[in-house]
């Protein structure tokens, strides 16, 4: 009998054929799973002075990548040694909010409902300049060469969380001139935020509705709004991420994506119910999303019931849109972002990363090539780090197989290329019983694992050590001798 490592789908139930009940610390493949890379910081990396409340990666005109991080009161720029240089201090951030950040040409745009909207020239430097006409929006994004601002003050200075403003076409500094727009949404609850979908379209999120924003061809303003979902919105701006015309987000009923073909419930029947049991309802707005374009995946950090910190997250869930599969990972992370690193010489490698033998990044990694976008984060010490390290600890647990009669398990062959993986057998006679797990055992000659146990229902858990060398794990092949006796 074979156990194939199919999709992780705890909502499908313990006995779902082909599903796995745990896929932690691994990355989905077209067949089975592979290792997930560790998060590693340079030896020279310095801590951001306080907790990050906004991070953005931007490109200058010469193609150089620059990274800015915001705290409650200050803005910093990442330097070549992965330390933080102060750009400007003296800001005020709205309690419980993040900064909303966007790039528009040479400008870094930053806003919150206390400080208001500002711009900073990343080419020339200098100081931030206020843009009061924007109405101190809570969220901003760029679409069709307009700056779109959500949850703004009206012309009288009163906050209206259903008000959308847009800048003049091609001018992020002007929200009152010809071509700017000013519209309210009268139902669906407060505006949560928005995201560019390309082709002059954007998706606007509310508490209980989704609207498609379309620029051009509208006689009464810069844009039109079309409601595409009623009764379903987003739990919070942090949960929204998108890339290349596709948006991903968390709503109160689960994880979703949107393309030109409509809304897809990507977590339904697989992980939505499981996730709802991991996070308190009050903590849902703290769930934080980011895109990993290289791995074709989106990751959400979440404050688990067991560790509900909103600063240092210990848990993440990851969706691979390439393979339509989910997985999880553990490890301390405060913020997710991206960076395109400069090329690193051997001399600089020694200075920034320490002794060559101690560097926990593969030497052929995109990280050292320069100019390559890599998925990155701020770790628990607020240091800039990248997902380019050796493999983290992994675990895959199969569904429970019911045979109808007691059988003796003897030899099991893991279908993987990891020399150091271990395998544990779980047995029980009735499905309503708690499964009993035998000690995990290593491989012996022929790549087989000697396990012994008896039960009408069996399951397996495979473990991969942190730092182990492997590329795939597709399942298990085991021999089972039918018997009425033998050890349990």
C-alpha positions as CSV (number, residue, x, y, z in Angstrom):
1,X,0.0,0.0,0.0
2,X,1.2,3.5,-0.8
3,X,0.6,6.8,1.1
4,X,0.9,9.6,-1.4
5,X,1.7,13.1,0.1
6,X,-1.2,15.0,-1.4
7,X,-2.5,18.4,-0.4
8,X,-2.6,19.6,3.2
9,X,-6.3,19.6,4.0
10,X,-7.1,19.2,7.7
11,X,-10.7,20.3,7.0
12,X,-11.2,17.2,4.8
13,X,-11.1,15.0,7.8
14,X,-8.7,12.5,9.3
15,X,-9.4,9.7,6.8
16,X,-9.5,11.8,3.6
17,X,-7.7,9.7,0.9
18,X,-4.5,11.2,-0.3
19,X,-4.6,14.3,2.0
20,X,-2.0,15.0,4.6
21,X,-3.0,16.3,8.1
22,X,0.3,18.2,8.7
23,X,2.6,19.9,6.2
24,X,4.8,22.0,8.4
25,X,8.2,23.5,7.5
26,X,7.9,22.2,4.0
27,X,7.2,23.7,0.5
28,X,4.6,22.3,-1.9
29,X,5.8,20.7,-5.1
30,X,3.8,19.4,-8.0
31,X,4.2,15.9,-6.3
32,X,4.6,16.0,-2.6
33,X,6.7,18.5,-0.8
34,X,10.3,19.9,-0.6
35,X,12.3,21.7,2.1
36,X,11.4,25.2,3.2
37,X,14.3,27.7,3.5
38,X,15.4,29.2,6.8
39,X,15.4,32.9,7.6
40,X,18.9,34.2,8.0
41,X,20.4,37.6,8.7
42,X,23.8,38.9,7.9
43,X,26.4,39.0,10.7
44,X,26.6,42.8,10.1
45,X,22.8,43.3,10.3
46,X,21.6,45.8,12.9
47,X,18.2,46.0,14.6
48,X,15.6,48.5,13.8
49,X,15.4,50.7,16.9
50,X,11.8,49.7,17.6
51,X,9.1,47.5,16.2
52,X,8.4,47.9,12.4
53,X,5.1,49.4,11.5
54,X,5.6,49.5,7.7
55,X,8.2,48.3,5.3
56,X,8.5,48.9,1.6
57,X,11.0,47.8,-1.1
58,X,11.4,50.3,-4.0
59,X,13.5,50.7,-7.2
60,X,15.3,53.8,-8.1
61,X,15.7,55.0,-11.7
62,X,19.1,53.3,-12.1
63,X,17.6,49.9,-11.0
64,X,19.0,50.0,-7.5
65,X,16.8,48.5,-4.9
66,X,16.2,50.5,-1.7
67,X,14.3,49.5,1.4
68,X,12.6,51.8,3.9
69,X,11.1,50.8,7.3
70,X,8.9,52.9,9.5
71,X,8.4,52.7,13.3
72,X,5.8,54.7,15.3
73,X,7.9,57.8,15.1
74,X,10.6,57.5,12.5
75,X,11.6,56.4,9.0
76,X,14.8,54.5,8.3
77,X,16.6,53.3,5.1
78,X,18.4,50.0,4.9
79,X,22.1,50.4,4.1
80,X,24.6,48.1,2.3
81,X,25.6,46.4,5.6
82,X,22.0,45.7,6.5
83,X,21.9,48.3,9.2
84,X,19.4,51.2,9.4
85,X,20.1,54.8,8.6
86,X,17.7,57.4,10.0
87,X,15.9,59.4,7.3
88,X,13.5,61.4,9.5
89,X,12.1,61.3,13.0
90,X,9.2,63.1,14.8
91,X,6.3,61.4,13.2
92,X,3.0,60.3,14.9
93,X,1.3,57.0,13.9
94,X,-2.3,56.2,14.7
95,X,-2.6,53.6,17.5
96,X,-3.1,50.0,16.3
97,X,-2.5,51.0,12.6
98,X,0.4,50.5,10.3
99,X,1.8,53.1,7.9
100,X,0.4,52.7,4.4
101,X,3.2,52.9,1.9
102,X,3.4,53.2,-1.9
103,X,5.9,54.1,-4.7
104,X,5.0,56.7,-7.3
105,X,7.9,57.4,-9.6
106,X,10.6,59.1,-7.5
107,X,8.3,59.4,-4.5
108,X,7.9,57.2,-1.4
109,X,4.3,58.0,-0.3
110,X,3.5,57.4,3.3
111,X,0.2,58.0,5.2
112,X,-1.7,57.3,8.4
113,X,-4.8,59.0,9.8
114,X,-2.8,60.9,12.5
115,X,0.3,62.1,10.5
116,X,-1.5,62.5,7.2
117,X,0.0,61.8,3.8
118,X,3.6,62.7,2.9
119,X,6.0,62.2,0.1
120,X,9.8,61.6,0.1
121,X,12.1,61.8,-3.0
122,X,14.1,58.6,-3.0
123,X,16.4,60.0,-5.8
124,X,17.2,63.4,-4.2
125,X,16.7,62.7,-0.5
126,X,15.8,65.6,1.8
127,X,12.8,65.7,4.0
128,X,9.2,64.4,3.9
129,X,6.7,66.9,2.5
130,X,3.1,66.9,3.6
131,X,0.2,66.5,1.1
132,X,-2.7,67.8,3.2
133,X,-5.2,67.8,0.2
134,X,-5.2,64.0,0.3
135,X,-7.3,64.1,3.5
136,X,-5.0,62.0,5.7
137,X,-6.1,58.6,4.2
138,X,-5.7,55.4,6.1
139,X,-4.7,53.4,3.0
140,X,-3.2,54.3,-0.3
141,X,-2.2,52.5,-3.5
142,X,-1.3,53.4,-7.1
143,X,-3.4,52.4,-10.1
144,X,-3.4,53.7,-13.7
145,X,-1.1,56.6,-12.7
146,X,-3.5,57.8,-10.0
147,X,-2.9,57.7,-6.3
148,X,-6.0,56.1,-4.7
149,X,-6.8,57.1,-1.1
150,X,-9.3,55.2,1.1
151,X,-10.9,56.3,4.4
152,X,-10.1,60.0,4.2
153,X,-11.2,63.3,5.6
154,X,-13.8,65.2,3.6
155,X,-13.4,68.8,2.5
156,X,-14.6,70.0,5.9
157,X,-11.9,68.0,7.7
158,X,-14.3,65.3,9.0
159,X,-13.2,61.7,8.7
160,X,-15.3,59.6,6.5
161,X,-14.3,55.9,6.4
162,X,-16.4,55.4,3.3
163,X,-14.7,58.1,1.2
164,X,-12.4,57.5,-1.7
165,X,-10.2,60.2,-3.2
166,X,-8.0,60.0,-6.2
167,X,-5.2,62.3,-7.3
168,X,-4.8,64.2,-10.6
169,X,-3.6,61.8,-13.3
170,X,0.2,61.8,-13.2
171,X,0.5,64.0,-10.2
172,X,0.6,62.4,-6.7
173,X,0.7,65.8,-5.0
174,X,-2.6,67.2,-6.3
175,X,-5.9,65.8,-5.0
176,X,-8.1,68.9,-5.9
177,X,-7.2,69.8,-9.5
178,X,-9.0,68.8,-12.7
179,X,-9.2,65.1,-13.1
180,X,-9.1,64.3,-9.4
181,X,-12.1,62.4,-8.0
182,X,-14.0,62.2,-4.7
183,X,-16.6,59.4,-4.2
184,X,-18.4,57.8,-1.2
185,X,-19.6,54.2,-0.9
186,X,-22.9,54.1,0.9
187,X,-23.1,50.4,1.9
188,X,-20.8,47.5,2.6
189,X,-19.2,49.1,5.7
190,X,-16.0,51.0,6.1
191,X,-13.2,51.0,3.5
192,X,-10.5,48.6,4.4
193,X,-8.1,49.2,1.5
194,X,-7.4,48.5,-2.1
195,X,-4.9,46.9,-4.5
196,X,-4.0,47.4,-8.1
197,X,-5.1,44.6,-10.5
198,X,-3.4,46.1,-13.6
199,X,-5.2,47.0,-16.9
200,X,-6.4,50.3,-15.2
201,X,-8.5,48.3,-12.6
202,X,-8.3,47.8,-8.9
203,X,-10.0,45.9,-6.1
204,X,-11.5,47.9,-3.3
205,X,-12.1,46.0,0.1
206,X,-14.7,47.0,2.6
207,X,-15.8,45.2,5.8
208,X,-18.6,43.5,4.0
209,X,-18.2,44.1,0.3
210,X,-15.8,44.1,-2.6
211,X,-15.9,46.6,-5.4
212,X,-14.1,46.6,-8.8
213,X,-12.7,50.0,-9.5
214,X,-12.2,50.9,-13.2
215,X,-10.4,53.9,-14.5
216,X,-11.3,55.5,-17.9
217,X,-14.5,55.7,-19.8
218,X,-16.4,57.3,-17.0
219,X,-18.2,60.5,-17.8
220,X,-18.8,61.6,-14.2
221,X,-15.4,61.1,-12.7
222,X,-12.0,59.5,-12.9
223,X,-13.3,56.0,-12.0
224,X,-16.4,53.8,-11.7
225,X,-17.2,51.3,-9.0
226,X,-18.9,47.9,-9.5
227,X,-19.9,45.8,-6.5
228,X,-18.8,42.2,-7.1
229,X,-19.4,40.7,-3.6
230,X,-22.0,41.6,-0.9
231,X,-21.6,40.3,2.6
232,X,-18.0,39.3,2.2
233,X,-15.1,41.7,2.6
234,X,-11.7,41.6,4.3
235,X,-10.8,41.2,8.0
236,X,-8.2,44.0,7.7
237,X,-5.7,45.7,5.3
238,X,-2.8,43.7,6.6
239,X,-4.3,40.5,5.2
240,X,-4.4,41.8,1.6
241,X,-1.6,41.1,-0.9
242,X,-1.5,40.9,-4.7
243,X,0.7,40.4,-7.7
244,X,0.3,40.6,-11.5
245,X,-3.5,41.2,-11.5
246,X,-4.4,38.7,-8.7
247,X,-5.4,39.6,-5.2
248,X,-5.3,37.4,-2.1
249,X,-6.9,38.2,1.2
250,X,-8.6,36.8,4.3
251,X,-12.3,37.3,4.9
252,X,-14.3,36.3,7.9
253,X,-15.2,33.0,6.1
254,X,-11.7,32.1,4.9
255,X,-9.0,32.7,2.4
256,X,-9.8,34.0,-1.1
257,X,-8.3,35.1,-4.4
258,X,-9.6,37.4,-7.1
259,X,-8.8,37.3,-10.8
260,X,-10.6,38.4,-13.9
261,X,-12.6,35.2,-13.6
262,X,-14.0,36.2,-10.2
263,X,-13.6,35.2,-6.6
264,X,-12.0,31.8,-5.7
265,X,-12.4,30.4,-2.2
266,X,-8.9,28.9,-2.1
267,X,-9.1,27.7,1.5
268,X,-12.6,26.2,1.4
269,X,-12.8,22.5,2.3
270,X,-9.1,22.5,3.0
271,X,-7.8,24.8,5.7
272,X,-10.4,27.5,6.5
273,X,-12.0,25.8,9.4
274,X,-8.6,24.8,10.8
275,X,-7.4,28.4,10.6
276,X,-10.5,29.8,12.3
277,X,-9.6,27.6,15.2
278,X,-6.0,29.0,15.4
279,X,-6.7,32.7,15.7
280,X,-9.0,34.6,18.0
281,X,-11.7,36.6,16.2
282,X,-10.4,39.8,17.7
283,X,-6.9,39.1,16.4
284,X,-8.0,38.5,12.8
285,X,-7.2,42.1,11.7
286,X,-3.6,41.4,12.7
287,X,-3.1,38.7,10.1
288,X,-0.4,39.9,7.8
289,X,0.2,38.9,4.1
290,X,3.1,39.3,1.6
291,X,4.0,37.9,-1.8
292,X,6.9,35.6,-2.6
293,X,7.1,36.0,-6.4
294,X,10.1,33.7,-6.8
295,X,8.4,30.8,-5.1
296,X,5.0,31.7,-6.6
297,X,3.4,31.8,-3.2
298,X,1.7,34.1,-0.7
299,X,2.4,33.9,3.0
300,X,0.2,35.1,6.0
301,X,1.7,35.6,9.4
302,X,-0.9,35.1,12.1
303,X,-1.1,35.6,15.9
304,X,-1.9,32.1,17.1
305,X,-4.1,31.5,20.2
306,X,-1.0,30.0,21.8
307,X,1.1,33.1,21.0
308,X,-1.0,36.1,20.1
309,X,1.7,38.7,19.9
310,X,1.1,41.3,17.3
311,X,4.8,42.3,17.1
312,X,6.7,39.0,16.8
313,X,4.7,36.3,14.9
314,X,5.6,32.6,15.5
315,X,3.3,31.1,13.0
316,X,2.7,31.4,9.2
317,X,0.5,29.8,6.6
318,X,1.6,29.7,3.0
319,X,-0.4,29.2,-0.3
320,X,1.4,28.1,-3.5
321,X,-0.7,29.3,-6.4
322,X,1.6,27.4,-8.7
323,X,0.6,24.0,-7.3
324,X,-2.7,25.1,-5.5
325,X,-1.4,23.7,-2.2
326,X,-1.0,24.9,1.4
327,X,1.6,24.5,4.1
328,X,2.7,26.0,7.4
329,X,5.9,27.1,9.0
330,X,7.1,28.1,12.5
331,X,9.6,30.7,13.4
332,X,9.8,34.3,14.7
333,X,9.1,37.0,12.1
334,X,8.0,40.6,12.6
335,X,7.4,41.8,9.1
336,X,7.5,40.5,5.5
337,X,9.0,42.2,2.5
338,X,11.3,41.8,-0.6
339,X,14.7,43.0,-1.7
340,X,16.9,42.8,-4.7
341,X,20.4,42.5,-3.3
342,X,23.6,43.9,-4.7
343,X,26.3,41.5,-5.9
344,X,28.5,40.4,-2.9
345,X,32.2,39.8,-3.2
346,X,34.1,37.2,-1.1
347,X,35.6,40.1,0.9
348,X,32.3,41.6,1.6
349,X,30.9,38.1,2.3
350,X,33.4,37.7,5.1
351,X,32.7,41.1,6.5
352,X,28.9,40.9,6.5
353,X,28.4,37.2,7.1
354,X,31.3,36.0,9.1
355,X,33.5,33.0,8.6
356,X,32.7,31.2,5.3
357,X,32.0,27.8,7.0
358,X,29.4,29.5,9.3
359,X,27.4,31.1,6.5
360,X,23.9,29.6,6.5
361,X,23.1,30.6,2.9
362,X,23.8,28.4,-0.1
363,X,26.7,29.9,-2.1
364,X,24.8,29.6,-5.4
365,X,21.8,31.4,-3.9
366,X,20.1,34.2,-5.8
367,X,21.0,36.3,-2.7
368,X,24.7,36.5,-3.6
369,X,24.1,36.9,-7.4
370,X,23.0,40.5,-7.1
371,X,20.0,42.3,-8.6
372,X,17.8,39.2,-7.9
373,X,14.5,39.8,-6.0
374,X,14.4,37.6,-2.9
375,X,11.7,37.1,-0.2
376,X,12.8,38.8,3.0
377,X,11.6,39.7,6.5
378,X,12.5,41.4,9.7
379,X,13.3,38.7,12.3
380,X,12.4,38.7,16.0
381,X,15.3,41.2,16.7
382,X,14.0,43.5,13.9
383,X,17.0,42.6,11.8
384,X,16.6,42.4,8.0
385,X,16.9,38.8,7.0
386,X,16.1,36.7,3.9
387,X,14.6,33.3,3.3
388,X,17.8,31.9,1.8
389,X,19.1,29.7,4.6
390,X,19.3,26.0,4.8
391,X,16.2,23.9,5.3
392,X,14.1,24.3,8.5
393,X,12.7,21.5,10.5
394,X,9.9,19.8,8.6
395,X,7.0,17.4,9.4
396,X,4.5,15.6,7.1
397,X,1.7,13.6,8.6
398,X,-0.6,11.3,6.5
399,X,-4.3,10.8,6.8
400,X,-5.4,7.7,8.8
401,X,-6.0,4.6,6.7
402,X,-8.7,2.1,7.8
403,X,-8.2,-1.5,6.7
404,X,-11.3,-3.2,8.0
405,X,-9.1,-5.7,9.9
406,X,-6.1,-5.7,12.1
407,X,-2.8,-5.7,10.2
408,X,0.9,-5.9,11.3
409,X,3.1,-3.1,9.9
410,X,6.7,-4.1,9.3
411,X,8.8,-2.3,6.8
412,X,8.1,1.2,5.3
413,X,10.0,2.9,2.5
414,X,9.9,6.7,2.4
415,X,9.8,8.0,-1.1
416,X,12.3,10.9,-0.7
417,X,15.9,11.8,-1.1
418,X,16.6,12.7,2.5
419,X,19.2,10.5,4.1
420,X,18.4,11.6,7.7
421,X,14.6,11.7,7.7
422,X,12.8,9.6,10.4
423,X,9.4,8.0,10.4
424,X,6.9,7.3,13.1
425,X,3.9,4.9,13.0
426,X,0.6,5.7,14.6
427,X,-2.0,3.0,15.3
428,X,-5.5,2.6,16.8
429,X,-8.2,0.0,16.5
430,X,-11.2,2.4,16.3
431,X,-11.5,5.8,14.6
432,X,-13.0,7.4,17.7
433,X,-9.9,6.5,19.7
434,X,-6.7,8.6,20.2
435,X,-3.9,7.4,18.0
436,X,-0.9,5.9,19.6
437,X,2.5,6.9,18.1
438,X,5.5,4.7,18.1
439,X,9.0,6.1,18.3
440,X,10.3,7.7,15.1
441,X,13.0,5.5,13.4
442,X,15.7,6.2,10.8
443,X,16.3,4.6,7.5
444,X,18.4,1.4,7.2
445,X,19.6,-0.6,4.2
446,X,17.7,-0.1,1.0
447,X,16.2,3.2,2.4
448,X,13.6,1.3,4.4
449,X,12.5,2.1,7.9
450,X,11.8,-0.8,10.4
451,X,8.6,-0.1,12.2
452,X,6.4,-2.5,14.0
453,X,2.8,-2.0,15.2
454,X,-0.7,-3.5,14.8
455,X,-4.0,-1.7,14.3
456,X,-7.0,-1.5,12.1
457,X,-6.2,2.2,11.5
458,X,-2.7,3.5,10.8
459,X,-1.0,6.8,10.0
460,X,2.5,7.9,9.6
461,X,4.5,11.1,10.4
462,X,7.8,11.8,8.7
463,X,10.3,14.2,10.2
464,X,13.1,16.2,8.6
465,X,15.9,17.8,10.7
466,X,16.8,21.5,10.3
467,X,19.7,21.8,7.9
468,X,19.0,18.4,6.3
469,X,19.9,18.0,2.6
470,X,16.9,17.0,0.5
471,X,14.8,18.1,-2.4
472,X,11.5,16.0,-2.4
473,X,9.3,13.8,-0.3
474,X,6.4,12.2,-2.3
475,X,5.0,9.6,0.1
476,X,5.5,6.2,1.6
477,X,5.4,2.6,0.4
478,X,4.8,0.0,3.1
479,X,4.4,-3.7,3.6
480,X,1.5,-4.9,5.7
481,X,1.1,-8.5,6.8
482,X,-2.5,-9.4,7.8
483,X,-2.6,-11.0,11.2
484,X,-4.6,-11.4,14.3
485,X,-1.7,-11.2,16.7
486,X,1.4,-9.4,17.4
487,X,2.4,-6.3,19.4
488,X,0.4,-3.1,19.3
